[in-house]
Amino acid sequence: MRKIRSGDDVIVLTGKDKGKRGTVLKVVDAEHLVVENINMAKKHQKPNPQRGIAGGIVDKPMPIHVSNVALYNPIKGAGDRIGFRVLGDGRKVRVFKSNGEVVDA
């Protein structure tokens, strides 16, 4: 079970995008994530008329290391660490370390 999954709302802790929030689009591998509008890079793209792709310079989100982001805690209003807890019915859930609230209901 991963601490940060696709679809989670995260906040960037370090780097050029420090303090920005975004949603995790894709988990690349065990240590890298792609977050929307975070760590953007310019890509020079050739046109492809068969696919309807126009050429030019486009922005592309690049992977960011998982240690540079934290899951956003809406109650606290900031990033928070994640832990795990087994509920009474046997389900394993993610919880915020600061207040013990369950992340996914």
Order of alpha helices (4+ residues) and beta strands (2+ residues): beta-beta-beta-beta-beta-beta-beta-beta-beta-beta
